[in-house]
Amino acid sequence: MKQLFIRSGQAFVESVPDLGVSDGKVLVKTEYSCISVGTEMGGVKTSAKPLWKRALDEPEKVKQVIGMVAERGLSATKSTVQGKLSAGNPSGYSASGVVIGVGKGVSGFSVGDRVACAGAEYANHAERMSVPENLVVRVPDSVLMKDAATVTLGAIAMQGVRRAQPTLGEHFVVIGMGLLGQLTTQILRANGCQVSVLDLDVSRASVAKIIDPDVNVIELNEGEKVSKRVFELTHGSGADGVIITAAASTDQIVSDAFLMCRKKGRVVLVGDVGLHLKRGDFYRNEIDFLISCSYGPGRYDVNYEEHGVDYPIGYVRWTENRNMQEYLRLLKEKKISLHELSSNQYDFESANIAYSDLNKDASLEKPLLVLLKYSQQTKEEKLIKNPQVFSSSKDKVRVGFLGLGGFANGVHLPHLQKMSKDFHLTVVGSRSSHRASSVMKQFGVEMSTADYSQVIQHPEVDLLFLCTRHHEHGKQVLQGLRSGKHVFVEKPLCLLESELDEIESLYQEEVDTPILMIGFNRRFSPHSRWLKNRLKNRQHPLVIQYQMNVGMIPKDHWIQTKEGGGRNLGEACHIYDLFTYLTGSRCLKVQAMGVHGESDHYLFNDNFSVQIKFEDGSVAHLMYTSMGNSSISKERMNLYCEGQVYELDNFQSLKVNGSEQKKLSFSTPNKGHLKELEVFSQSLRENQWPIELWEQLQATRIAFEVERQIQG
């Protein structure tokens, strides 16, 4: 399929892999999509800025990059940033089309339904969309599909009006008469309100009066204050409310909005304007200042948008989805009209021309509504081939890579690319088509797909490399092994003990089962390997004390949900493996306690203590907490053995204290990610296990036992 991207100030339509049917989502063949002239053109301008200017505009992202450098190193960070910049950004968030597939768990839609879709992450300018159920609504039979494609902007306008809580007969002013302002005006009129409109471009404001002659257009004489004119229109009372749908950097818009309100009036901000507020503008009249968040309740809530958890109508009357439905009802009943709005329609294949026209001189008149129309004769392509890459010879390990998040792009893929003599990147897969396509180009991969089965079942893949979300690991590991492929899976191995039992049984039943390796990279760090070699002739047990001082992750972050399994299963398993590696011994006993306070601000599986007794007499202790401070290293280990104390600080330095003084240090943390792949490559050539199966299973079983104990 084809999809539109914004890169370096321009729009490009490119081929990407076709989307498949995903659980909880509706697969839609697009008929129309709506270009948001304000929001999307702002994104185009931002993409054209030099990197240093973007850094000045977005200091928070600079902090993220600095943190990534400290955690992963400069090279990995550079690879991640360059990949994002070269790939460009998908654009669009409002569209209509016909359902061609319904995912597991979706009950409200059937193939053939006419639907409208929302969501910047889903309803992009693309020939197909995979959209969560709560961001899809049916289109009434009498509503044109091109009109339904404006559903997101309609819901945004609807939510702005709801925040204003208008009552019959009140007088509102709408500032900014682009498409959002036009829709807001019509919705207010449908609520029985008197409406005055204001825009620097009087011709745009006049469109509202053409649609409804009872709308007042505010035209100012030179030097005239808008508040004076509004008080004249309201017989000296002032506006009951003002809704700002404009987009401008000036602070004057908000100031004017406050000054044109009556005492105890309200101002609702929908657009993006300067917000340096003056207390005197709103204090004496007790003006309420309200923010309208996008299309309504549910926006930015992962459970609502991605997992389909609706809000009960008795508690939240108007959600994103219900706002979308209501907007389409108003279109159906002709309470809202789009036909008088100046509009342009382009074929999707010519979308770059649409963006170019919109990007012309600001003094030229631009249409209020711009639509892209899609051909219904689209070619389905599950696999997209990279014309610049040829198939690998069979002397290399051919890799099928699933899951293309930040860690995969910043760490594993650059390392696999660096080891091109050993590995050949045959196919990459992501449920995000544009991500799969951009990674294919960035790392010189032969093919890309949005259908995971295409990777798992591909006959030219020898090694399945899994960096998907944690809850998918167990199932995908089993599928890969049963397909006769070696498997490398980022930790954890799985989140269900039943899956672990099934994996173990597979190796007990099958003689020629391929090699499995969990990404327990810390055992491959130079410090861990030096320690292992140093301790190989020890005569006595070890005492190990390990501290993980991790940062807080919000409770709704995927790591903390059923997808991630929490940080004991998802991260602490690294340390259980390191203990197993250093002792070389089987586990005898696990004792664990989690923090349980009156508040659930700190989660039990973010804050816990674990003691492990091994058969050789060694004892290891892990203290894992999110209650600490970033001024202290994330990871520290003290290992005590036969008169020596080994101090490991964040896999950057290793200090030996005792009869011998020694220090092993690096400029940045080295957690063994490259070395683990080098060892794995050698293991595949020699048909030897890089980590013994029992060790991998033990680390995973310890994590499950810890989870049981800390819960309660």
C-alpha positions as CSV (number, residue, x, y, z in Angstrom):
1,M,0.0,0.0,0.0
2,K,1.0,3.6,-0.2
3,Q,1.3,6.1,2.6
4,L,2.2,9.8,3.0
5,F,5.1,11.1,5.0
6,I,6.4,14.5,5.9
7,R,10.2,15.0,5.6
8,S,12.4,18.1,5.3
9,G,9.4,20.4,4.7
10,Q,7.9,18.3,1.9
11,A,5.3,15.5,1.5
12,F,6.1,12.2,-0.1
13,V,3.9,9.3,-1.0
14,E,5.8,6.0,-0.6
15,S,5.1,2.3,-0.7
16,V,4.9,0.5,2.7
17,P,3.9,-3.0,3.6
18,D,0.1,-3.7,3.8
19,L,-1.4,-3.7,7.2
20,G,-2.9,-6.9,8.6
21,V,-5.8,-7.5,10.9
22,S,-4.8,-6.9,14.6
23,D,-6.6,-7.8,17.8
24,G,-8.9,-5.0,19.0
25,K,-8.6,-3.1,15.7
26,V,-10.6,-2.5,12.6
27,L,-8.9,-2.7,9.2
28,V,-10.2,-0.1,6.9
29,K,-9.7,0.6,3.2
30,T,-9.5,4.4,2.9
31,E,-11.8,6.4,0.6
32,Y,-11.1,9.9,1.8
33,S,-8.8,11.6,4.3
34,C,-8.9,15.2,5.4
35,I,-5.8,17.4,5.6
36,S,-5.9,19.6,8.7
37,V,-4.6,22.8,7.2
38,G,-3.5,24.3,10.5
39,T,-2.1,21.4,12.4
40,E,-0.5,19.5,9.5
41,M,1.1,22.5,7.8
42,G,2.6,23.3,11.2
43,G,4.2,19.9,11.1
44,V,5.5,20.5,7.6
45,K,7.2,23.7,8.7
46,T,8.7,22.1,11.7
47,S,10.2,19.3,9.6
48,A,11.9,21.9,7.4
49,K,13.8,23.5,10.3
50,P,17.5,22.7,10.9
51,L,18.1,20.3,13.8
52,W,19.5,23.1,16.1
53,K,16.4,25.2,15.7
54,R,14.2,22.3,16.6
55,A,16.3,21.7,19.6
56,L,15.7,25.2,20.8
57,D,12.0,24.8,20.2
58,E,11.7,21.5,22.0
59,P,14.1,21.4,25.0
60,E,12.4,18.4,26.5
61,K,13.4,16.2,23.5
62,V,17.0,17.4,24.0
63,K,16.9,16.1,27.5
64,Q,15.6,12.8,26.3
65,V,18.5,12.6,23.8
66,I,21.1,13.4,26.5
67,G,19.6,10.7,28.7
68,M,19.8,8.2,25.9
69,V,23.4,9.1,25.3
70,A,24.2,8.4,29.0
71,E,22.3,5.1,28.9
72,R,23.2,3.7,25.5
73,G,26.1,5.7,24.2
74,L,26.6,8.2,21.5
75,S,26.6,5.8,18.6
76,A,23.3,4.1,19.4
77,T,21.7,7.5,20.1
78,K,22.9,8.9,16.8
79,S,21.5,5.9,14.9
80,T,18.1,6.3,16.5
81,V,17.9,10.0,15.9
82,Q,19.1,9.8,12.3
83,G,16.7,7.0,11.6
84,K,13.7,9.0,12.8
85,L,14.8,12.1,10.8
86,S,15.4,10.2,7.6
87,A,12.2,8.2,7.8
88,G,9.9,11.2,8.1
89,N,6.6,11.4,10.0
90,P,3.3,9.9,8.9
91,S,0.6,12.6,8.7
92,G,-3.2,12.8,9.0
93,Y,-5.7,11.9,11.7
94,S,-9.1,12.0,10.1
95,A,-10.5,9.7,7.4
96,S,-13.3,7.6,6.1
97,G,-13.5,4.2,4.4
98,V,-14.9,0.7,4.3
99,V,-14.1,-2.1,6.8
100,I,-12.2,-4.9,5.2
101,G,-11.1,-6.8,8.3
102,V,-12.2,-7.1,12.0
103,G,-9.7,-8.0,14.7
104,K,-10.3,-10.4,17.6
105,G,-12.2,-8.7,20.4
106,V,-14.0,-6.2,18.2
107,S,-17.8,-6.7,18.3
108,G,-19.2,-3.5,16.9
109,F,-18.2,-3.7,13.2
110,S,-18.5,-6.0,10.2
111,V,-16.7,-6.2,6.8
112,G,-18.4,-3.8,4.4
113,D,-19.4,-1.2,7.0
114,R,-18.9,2.4,6.0
115,V,-16.9,4.1,8.8
116,A,-15.1,7.2,9.9
117,C,-11.8,7.0,11.8
118,A,-9.8,9.2,14.1
119,G,-6.3,9.2,15.6
120,A,-2.9,10.7,14.7
121,E,-1.4,7.3,15.3
122,Y,-3.9,5.4,13.1
123,A,-6.1,7.4,10.7
124,N,-3.1,8.6,8.6
125,H,-3.1,9.5,4.9
126,A,-2.7,5.9,3.7
127,E,-4.5,3.5,1.5
128,R,-5.3,1.3,4.5
129,M,-5.8,2.0,8.2
130,S,-5.7,-0.2,11.3
131,V,-7.7,1.6,13.9
132,P,-8.7,0.7,17.5
133,E,-12.4,0.1,18.0
134,N,-13.0,3.2,20.1
135,L,-11.7,5.5,17.4
136,V,-14.1,4.1,14.7
137,V,-17.7,5.1,14.1
138,R,-20.3,4.0,11.5
139,V,-21.2,6.6,8.9
140,P,-25.0,7.1,8.4
141,D,-26.2,6.1,4.9
142,S,-27.2,9.6,3.9
143,V,-23.8,11.2,4.9
144,L,-21.3,11.5,2.1
145,M,-18.0,9.7,2.7
146,K,-16.0,12.8,1.9
147,D,-17.9,14.7,4.5
148,A,-17.4,11.9,7.1
149,A,-13.7,12.2,6.5
150,T,-13.8,15.4,8.6
151,V,-15.0,13.5,11.7
152,T,-11.9,14.2,13.9
153,L,-12.1,17.9,13.3
154,G,-15.8,17.8,14.0
155,A,-15.2,16.0,17.3
156,I,-12.5,18.5,18.3
157,A,-15.0,21.4,17.6
158,M,-17.7,19.5,19.5
159,Q,-15.5,19.0,22.6
160,G,-14.6,22.7,22.6
161,V,-18.3,23.6,22.6
162,R,-19.0,21.1,25.4
163,R,-16.2,22.6,27.5
164,A,-18.0,26.0,27.1
165,Q,-21.3,24.5,28.4
166,P,-23.5,26.9,26.3
167,T,-27.1,27.5,27.2
168,L,-29.9,28.6,24.9
169,G,-29.7,32.3,24.0
170,E,-26.1,32.9,25.2
171,H,-23.8,35.0,23.1
172,F,-20.4,33.5,22.1
173,V,-17.5,34.8,20.1
174,V,-15.4,32.4,17.9
175,I,-11.9,33.6,17.2
176,G,-10.2,31.9,14.2
177,M,-12.4,30.9,11.2
178,G,-10.6,28.1,9.7
179,L,-12.4,24.7,9.4
180,L,-12.4,24.3,13.2
181,G,-13.9,27.7,13.7
182,Q,-16.5,27.1,11.0
183,L,-17.6,23.9,12.6
184,T,-17.6,25.4,16.1
185,T,-19.8,28.2,14.9
186,Q,-22.4,25.8,13.4
187,I,-22.4,23.6,16.5
188,L,-23.0,26.7,18.7
189,R,-25.9,27.8,16.5
190,A,-27.3,24.3,16.7
191,N,-27.3,24.8,20.5
192,G,-29.4,27.9,20.1
193,C,-26.6,30.4,20.8
194,Q,-26.0,33.8,19.3
195,V,-22.6,33.8,17.6
196,S,-20.1,36.5,16.5
197,V,-17.0,35.5,14.6
198,L,-13.6,37.1,14.2
199,D,-10.7,36.4,11.9
200,L,-7.8,38.5,10.5
201,D,-9.1,37.3,7.1
202,V,-12.6,38.8,7.0
203,S,-13.4,36.7,3.9
204,R,-13.1,33.5,6.0
205,A,-15.3,35.0,8.7
206,S,-17.9,35.9,6.1
207,V,-18.3,32.3,5.1
208,A,-20.0,31.6,8.4
209,K,-22.5,34.3,7.6
210,I,-23.2,32.8,4.1
211,I,-24.0,29.5,5.9
212,D,-26.1,31.2,8.5
213,P,-27.2,34.9,8.0
214,D,-27.8,35.3,11.8
215,V,-24.1,35.0,12.5
216,N,-22.3,38.4,13.3
217,V,-19.0,39.1,11.5
218,I,-16.8,41.4,13.5
219,E,-15.0,43.8,11.3
220,L,-12.8,46.3,13.0
221,N,-11.9,49.8,12.0
222,E,-8.2,50.8,12.2
223,G,-7.2,51.1,15.9
224,E,-10.6,49.8,17.2
225,K,-10.5,47.4,20.1
226,V,-12.4,44.2,19.6
227,S,-13.7,44.2,23.2
228,K,-15.5,47.5,22.5
229,R,-17.2,46.0,19.4
230,V,-18.3,42.9,21.3
231,F,-19.8,45.0,24.2
232,E,-21.8,46.9,21.5
233,L,-23.1,43.6,20.0
234,T,-24.1,42.4,23.5
235,H,-25.8,45.6,24.6
236,G,-23.1,46.4,27.0
237,S,-23.0,43.0,28.8
238,G,-20.0,41.4,27.1
239,A,-19.9,37.9,25.6
240,D,-21.0,34.9,27.7
241,G,-18.1,33.0,26.3
242,V,-15.3,32.9,23.8
243,I,-13.9,29.9,22.0
244,I,-10.5,30.3,20.5
245,T,-9.9,28.1,17.4
246,A,-7.1,30.2,16.0
247,A,-3.4,29.2,15.7
248,A,-0.9,32.0,16.2
249,S,2.1,32.7,18.5
250,T,0.8,36.0,19.8
251,D,-0.5,36.4,23.4
252,Q,-2.9,39.1,22.3
253,I,-5.6,36.7,21.3
254,V,-6.1,35.3,24.8
255,S,-5.9,38.8,26.2
256,D,-8.6,40.0,23.9
257,A,-10.8,37.0,24.6
258,F,-10.7,37.7,28.4
259,L,-11.5,41.4,27.8
260,M,-14.6,40.8,25.6
261,C,-16.3,38.6,28.3
262,R,-18.9,39.6,30.8
263,K,-18.3,39.1,34.5
264,K,-17.9,35.4,35.2
265,G,-17.7,34.6,31.5
266,R,-15.6,31.8,30.2
267,V,-12.8,31.4,27.6
268,V,-12.2,28.0,26.0
269,L,-8.9,27.3,24.2
270,V,-9.1,24.8,21.3
271,G,-6.3,26.2,19.1
272,D,-2.6,26.9,19.7
273,V,-1.8,30.4,20.7
274,G,0.6,32.4,22.9
275,L,-0.2,31.9,26.6
276,H,1.6,34.5,28.6
277,L,-1.4,35.6,30.6
278,K,-2.0,39.0,32.2
279,R,-3.7,38.7,35.6
280,G,-5.6,42.0,35.1
281,D,-7.3,40.6,32.0
282,F,-9.3,38.0,33.9
283,Y,-9.0,38.6,37.7
284,R,-11.6,41.3,38.4
285,N,-14.3,39.6,36.3
286,E,-13.5,36.1,37.5
287,I,-13.2,34.8,34.0
288,D,-13.0,31.0,33.7
289,F,-10.2,29.8,31.4
290,L,-10.8,26.3,30.1
291,I,-8.6,24.0,27.9
292,S,-10.3,21.6,25.5
293,C,-8.3,18.5,25.0
294,S,-8.6,17.3,21.4
295,Y,-11.6,15.1,20.6
296,G,-12.9,14.5,24.1
297,P,-12.6,12.2,27.1
298,G,-10.5,9.2,26.3
299,R,-7.8,11.1,24.3
300,Y,-4.3,10.1,25.5
301,D,-5.7,7.3,27.6
302,V,-4.1,4.1,26.5
303,N,-6.8,1.9,28.0
304,Y,-9.5,3.7,26.2
305,E,-7.8,4.3,22.8
306,E,-5.7,1.2,22.4
307,H,-7.4,-1.4,24.6
308,G,-11.0,-0.6,23.9
309,V,-12.0,0.1,27.6
310,D,-15.0,2.5,27.2
311,Y,-16.2,4.9,29.9
312,P,-19.7,4.2,31.2
313,I,-22.2,6.6,29.7
314,G,-23.7,7.2,33.2
315,Y,-20.4,8.7,34.3
316,V,-18.8,10.1,31.2
317,R,-21.6,11.2,28.8
318,W,-19.4,12.4,25.9
319,T,-16.3,10.5,25.0
320,E,-14.2,10.7,21.9
321,N,-16.3,8.1,20.2
322,R,-19.6,9.6,21.2
323,N,-18.5,13.0,20.1
324,M,-17.6,11.5,16.7
325,Q,-21.0,9.9,16.4
326,E,-22.8,13.1,17.4
327,Y,-20.9,15.1,14.7
328,L,-22.0,12.6,12.0
329,R,-25.6,12.8,13.3
330,L,-25.5,16.6,12.9
331,L,-24.2,16.1,9.4
332,K,-27.0,13.7,8.7
333,E,-29.6,16.1,10.0
334,K,-28.0,19.0,8.1
335,K,-27.4,20.9,11.2
336,I,-23.8,21.2,10.0
337,S,-23.1,22.0,6.4
338,L,-19.7,21.7,4.6
339,H,-20.8,22.5,1.1
340,E,-20.4,26.3,1.4
341,L,-16.8,26.0,2.6
342,S,-14.1,26.6,0.0
343,S,-12.5,23.2,-0.6
344,N,-10.0,21.4,-2.8
345,Q,-9.9,17.7,-3.6
346,Y,-6.7,15.9,-4.8
347,D,-6.1,12.3,-5.8
348,F,-4.0,10.7,-3.1
349,E,-1.2,9.9,-5.5
350,S,-0.9,13.7,-6.0
351,A,-0.9,14.5,-2.3
352,N,2.5,16.2,-2.5
353,I,0.9,18.8,-4.8
354,A,-1.8,19.4,-2.2
355,Y,0.8,20.1,0.5
356,S,2.8,22.2,-1.9
357,D,-0.2,24.4,-2.7
358,L,-1.0,24.8,1.0
359,N,2.7,25.8,1.6
360,K,2.6,28.7,-0.8
361,D,2.8,32.3,0.1
362,A,0.7,33.0,3.2
363,S,-0.8,36.0,1.6
364,L,-2.6,33.8,-1.0
365,E,-6.1,32.6,-0.1
366,K,-6.2,29.0,1.0
367,P,-9.2,26.6,1.1
368,L,-10.9,25.8,4.4
369,L,-11.2,22.1,3.6
370,V,-8.7,19.9,1.7
371,L,-9.5,16.3,1.0
372,L,-7.5,13.4,-0.5
373,K,-9.5,10.9,-2.6
374,Y,-8.2,7.3,-2.8
375,S,-8.3,4.9,-5.7
376,Q,-10.2,1.7,-5.0
377,Q,-7.9,-0.3,-7.2
378,T,-5.0,-0.7,-4.8
379,K,-2.5,-3.5,-5.0
380,E,-2.0,-5.5,-1.8
381,E,1.6,-6.2,-0.9
382,K,2.4,-8.0,2.4
383,L,6.2,-7.8,1.7
384,I,7.9,-4.8,0.4
385,K,11.3,-5.4,-1.2
386,N,14.3,-3.1,-1.0
387,P,15.6,-2.6,-4.5
388,Q,19.1,-1.7,-3.2
389,V,19.6,-5.0,-1.3
390,F,20.1,-8.4,-2.8
391,S,19.5,-11.8,-1.2
392,S,22.2,-13.2,1.0
393,S,24.4,-16.1,0.3
394,K,23.8,-19.0,2.7
395,D,27.1,-18.7,4.5
396,K,25.4,-15.9,6.6
397,V,22.7,-16.3,9.2
398,R,19.6,-14.9,7.7
399,V,17.7,-12.8,10.2
400,G,13.9,-12.1,10.5
401,F,13.5,-9.3,12.9
402,L,10.2,-8.5,14.7
403,G,9.5,-5.4,16.8
404,L,11.1,-2.1,15.8
405,G,10.9,0.1,18.9
406,G,13.6,2.4,20.2
407,F,15.8,-0.2,21.8
408,A,15.8,-2.4,18.6
409,N,16.6,0.6,16.4
410,G,19.2,2.0,18.7
411,V,21.0,-1.2,19.9
412,H,20.3,-4.5,18.1
413,L,19.9,-3.4,14.5
414,P,23.1,-1.3,14.4
415,H,25.0,-4.2,15.9
416,L,23.6,-6.7,13.4
417,Q,24.4,-4.3,10.6
418,K,27.9,-3.9,12.0
419,M,28.2,-7.7,11.9
420,S,27.2,-8.0,8.3
421,K,29.9,-10.7,7.7
422,D,27.9,-13.0,10.1
423,F,24.3,-11.8,9.8
424,H,22.1,-10.8,6.9
425,L,19.0,-8.8,7.7
426,T,16.5,-10.5,5.4
427,V,13.2,-9.1,6.7
428,V,11.9,-6.8,9.4
429,G,8.4,-6.7,10.7
430,S,6.4,-4.1,12.7
431,R,2.7,-3.6,13.0
432,S,3.4,0.0,12.0
433,S,3.9,-0.1,8.2
434,H,5.8,3.1,8.0
435,R,8.2,2.0,10.8
436,A,8.9,-1.3,9.0
437,S,9.5,0.5,5.7
438,S,11.8,3.2,7.2
439,V,13.9,0.6,9.2
440,M,14.3,-1.4,6.0
441,K,15.8,1.6,4.3
442,Q,17.9,2.8,7.2
443,F,19.6,-0.6,7.9
444,G,19.7,-2.0,4.4
445,V,17.2,-4.8,5.0
446,E,16.1,-6.9,2.1
447,M,12.3,-6.8,2.9
448,S,9.8,-5.3,5.3
449,T,6.3,-6.3,6.4
450,A,3.5,-5.4,8.8
451,D,2.4,-9.0,9.1
452,Y,4.4,-10.9,11.7
453,S,3.5,-14.3,10.2
454,Q,5.4,-13.3,7.1
455,V,8.6,-13.1,9.2
456,I,8.0,-16.2,11.3
457,Q,7.1,-18.4,8.3
458,H,9.6,-17.0,5.8
459,P,11.6,-19.8,4.2
460,E,14.7,-17.7,3.9
461,V,14.9,-16.8,7.6
462,D,17.3,-18.9,9.8
463,L,17.1,-16.8,12.9
464,L,14.0,-15.2,14.4
465,F,15.0,-12.1,16.4
466,L,12.3,-10.9,18.7
467,C,12.0,-7.4,20.1
468,T,8.2,-7.2,20.4
469,R,6.2,-6.4,23.5
470,H,6.7,-8.8,26.3
471,H,3.3,-10.5,26.3
472,E,4.0,-11.7,22.7
473,H,7.3,-13.3,23.4
474,G,6.2,-16.7,24.6
475,K,3.9,-17.4,21.7
476,Q,6.3,-16.1,19.1
477,V,9.2,-18.1,20.6
478,L,7.2,-21.3,20.3
479,Q,6.1,-20.4,16.7
480,G,9.7,-19.7,15.7
481,L,11.1,-22.9,17.2
482,R,8.4,-25.0,15.7
483,S,9.1,-23.5,12.3
484,G,12.7,-24.8,12.6
485,K,14.3,-21.4,13.2
486,H,16.8,-20.4,15.9
487,V,15.4,-17.7,18.2
488,F,16.9,-14.7,19.9
489,V,14.3,-13.1,22.2
490,E,14.9,-9.9,24.2
491,K,14.1,-10.5,27.8
492,P,11.8,-11.7,29.2
493,L,11.4,-15.1,27.6
494,C,7.6,-15.1,28.4
495,L,5.1,-13.7,30.9
496,L,3.1,-16.9,31.5
497,E,4.4,-20.0,33.3
498,S,2.3,-22.2,31.0
499,E,4.4,-20.8,28.1
500,L,7.6,-21.5,29.9
501,D,6.5,-25.1,30.6
502,E,5.6,-25.5,27.0
503,I,9.0,-24.3,25.8
504,E,10.8,-26.6,28.3
505,S,8.6,-29.5,27.1
506,L,9.5,-28.8,23.5
507,Y,13.2,-29.3,24.2
508,Q,12.5,-32.4,26.2
509,E,10.4,-34.0,23.4
510,E,12.4,-32.9,20.3
511,V,15.9,-33.9,19.6
512,D,16.9,-31.4,16.9
513,T,15.1,-28.3,18.3
514,P,16.9,-25.1,17.2
515,I,19.0,-22.9,19.6
516,L,17.2,-20.4,21.9
517,M,18.9,-17.4,23.4
518,I,17.3,-14.8,25.7
519,G,18.9,-11.4,25.5
520,F,20.6,-11.6,28.9
521,N,23.4,-9.2,27.8
522,R,24.8,-8.3,31.2
523,R,26.6,-11.7,31.5
524,F,28.5,-10.7,28.3
525,S,29.8,-7.4,29.5
526,P,33.6,-7.2,29.8
527,H,33.3,-6.8,33.6
528,S,31.1,-9.9,34.0
529,R,33.3,-12.0,31.8
530,W,36.4,-10.9,33.7
531,L,34.8,-11.7,37.0
532,K,33.7,-15.1,35.8
533,N,37.2,-15.9,34.7
534,R,38.6,-14.6,37.9
535,L,36.3,-16.7,40.1
536,K,36.6,-20.0,38.1
537,N,39.0,-21.6,40.6
538,R,37.3,-20.3,43.8
539,Q,36.9,-22.8,46.6
540,H,34.2,-21.0,48.6
541,P,30.7,-19.6,48.0
542,L,30.0,-16.0,46.8
543,V,28.1,-13.3,48.6
544,I,26.5,-10.9,46.1
545,Q,24.7,-7.6,46.8
546,Y,23.1,-5.9,43.8
547,Q,21.3,-2.6,43.7
548,M,19.0,-1.4,40.9
549,N,18.1,2.3,41.3
550,V,15.6,2.7,38.5
551,G,13.5,5.7,37.6
552,M,9.8,5.9,38.0
553,I,7.6,4.7,35.1
554,P,4.0,5.8,35.1
555,K,1.5,3.1,36.0
556,D,-0.2,3.3,32.5
557,H,3.2,2.8,30.7
558,W,3.0,-0.4,28.7
559,I,5.9,-1.9,30.8
560,Q,3.6,-1.8,33.8
561,T,0.5,-3.3,32.1
562,K,-0.3,-6.8,31.0
563,E,1.7,-6.1,27.8
564,G,4.9,-5.6,29.8
565,G,4.3,-7.7,32.9
566,G,6.0,-5.2,35.3
567,R,9.6,-4.6,36.0
568,N,10.4,-7.7,38.0
569,L,9.5,-10.0,35.1
570,G,10.6,-7.5,32.4
571,E,13.9,-6.3,33.8
572,A,15.0,-7.9,37.1
573,C,15.3,-11.2,35.2
574,H,18.6,-9.8,33.9
575,I,20.0,-9.9,37.4
576,Y,18.7,-13.3,38.2
577,D,20.6,-14.5,35.1
578,L,23.7,-12.6,36.1
579,F,23.6,-14.3,39.6
580,T,23.2,-17.7,37.8
581,Y,26.1,-16.9,35.5
582,L,28.5,-15.8,38.3
583,T,27.7,-18.7,40.6
584,G,27.3,-21.4,37.9
585,S,24.9,-23.0,40.3
586,R,21.3,-24.1,40.5
587,C,18.9,-22.2,42.7
588,L,17.8,-23.8,46.0
589,K,15.5,-21.1,47.5
590,V,14.0,-17.7,46.8
591,Q,12.8,-15.2,49.4
592,A,11.2,-12.0,48.2
593,M,9.3,-9.0,49.7
594,G,7.7,-6.1,47.9
595,V,6.8,-2.7,49.2
596,H,3.1,-2.4,50.1
597,G,2.2,1.1,51.5
598,E,-1.1,2.9,52.0
599,S,-0.5,4.6,48.7
600,D,-0.1,2.8,45.4
601,H,2.1,5.5,44.0
602,Y,5.1,3.1,44.2
603,L,4.3,-0.3,42.8
604,F,5.2,-3.6,44.6
605,N,7.0,-4.9,41.5
606,D,9.0,-1.6,41.2
607,N,10.2,-1.9,44.8
608,F,11.2,-5.2,46.2
609,S,14.0,-7.2,47.8
610,V,15.1,-10.7,46.7
611,Q,17.4,-13.2,48.4
612,I,18.5,-16.3,46.5
613,K,20.3,-19.3,47.9
614,F,22.3,-21.5,45.4
615,E,23.4,-25.1,45.6
616,D,27.0,-24.2,45.9
617,G,26.3,-22.2,49.1
618,S,26.3,-18.8,47.5
619,V,23.9,-16.1,48.5
620,A,22.7,-13.3,46.3
621,H,20.6,-10.3,47.1
622,L,18.9,-7.9,44.8
623,M,17.4,-4.6,46.0
624,Y,15.3,-3.1,43.2
625,T,13.7,0.3,43.7
626,S,12.1,3.2,41.9
627,M,12.2,5.4,45.0
628,G,15.8,6.5,44.5
629,N,17.5,9.4,42.7
630,S,19.2,9.6,39.3
631,S,22.3,11.2,40.9
632,I,23.2,7.7,42.0
633,S,24.2,5.0,39.5
634,K,21.4,2.9,38.2
635,E,23.2,-0.4,38.9
636,R,25.8,-1.3,41.5
637,M,27.1,-4.7,42.6
638,N,29.4,-5.7,45.5
639,L,30.7,-9.2,45.2
640,Y,32.5,-10.8,48.2
641,C,34.8,-13.8,47.8
642,E,37.9,-15.2,49.5
643,G,39.2,-11.9,50.9
644,Q,38.4,-9.8,47.9
645,V,35.6,-7.3,47.3
646,Y,34.6,-6.5,43.7
647,E,32.7,-3.3,43.1
648,L,30.9,-3.0,39.8
649,D,29.5,0.5,39.1
650,N,26.9,0.7,36.3
651,F,28.9,-1.6,34.0
652,Q,31.3,1.3,33.5
653,S,34.0,0.5,36.1
654,L,35.0,-2.6,38.1
655,K,37.2,-2.1,41.2
656,V,39.0,-4.8,43.1
657,N,39.6,-4.3,46.8
658,G,41.7,-6.6,49.0
659,S,45.1,-8.1,48.6
660,E,45.1,-6.9,45.0
661,Q,44.1,-3.5,43.9
662,K,42.8,-3.3,40.3
663,K,40.3,-1.2,38.2
664,L,38.7,-2.0,34.9
665,S,36.8,1.0,33.4
666,F,35.2,2.3,30.2
667,S,34.2,5.8,29.2
668,T,30.5,4.8,28.8
669,P,28.6,1.8,30.3
670,N,29.2,-1.5,28.4
671,K,26.5,-3.9,29.1
672,G,27.6,-6.5,26.6
673,H,25.0,-6.1,23.8
674,L,27.5,-6.4,21.0
675,K,29.5,-9.2,22.6
676,E,26.3,-11.3,23.1
677,L,25.7,-11.2,19.4
678,E,29.3,-12.1,18.6
679,V,29.0,-15.1,21.0
680,F,25.7,-16.1,19.5
681,S,27.0,-16.0,16.0
682,Q,29.9,-18.3,17.0
683,S,27.5,-20.6,18.8
684,L,25.3,-20.9,15.7
685,R,28.3,-21.8,13.6
686,E,29.5,-24.4,16.0
687,N,25.9,-25.6,17.0
688,Q,26.7,-24.8,20.7
689,W,24.5,-23.1,23.2
690,P,25.6,-19.5,24.1
691,I,23.7,-19.8,27.4
692,E,22.8,-23.2,28.7
693,L,19.1,-23.9,28.5
694,W,18.8,-24.7,32.2
695,E,20.4,-21.3,33.1
696,Q,17.9,-19.4,30.9
697,L,14.9,-21.4,32.3
698,Q,16.2,-20.8,35.9
699,A,16.4,-17.0,35.6
700,T,12.9,-17.0,34.2
701,R,11.5,-19.3,36.9
702,I,13.2,-17.2,39.6
703,A,11.3,-14.2,38.2
704,F,8.0,-16.0,38.4
705,E,8.6,-17.1,42.0
706,V,9.6,-13.5,43.0
707,E,6.4,-12.2,41.4
708,R,4.3,-14.6,43.4
709,Q,6.0,-13.6,46.7
710,I,6.1,-9.9,46.3
711,Q,2.4,-9.6,45.4
712,G,1.4,-10.3,48.8
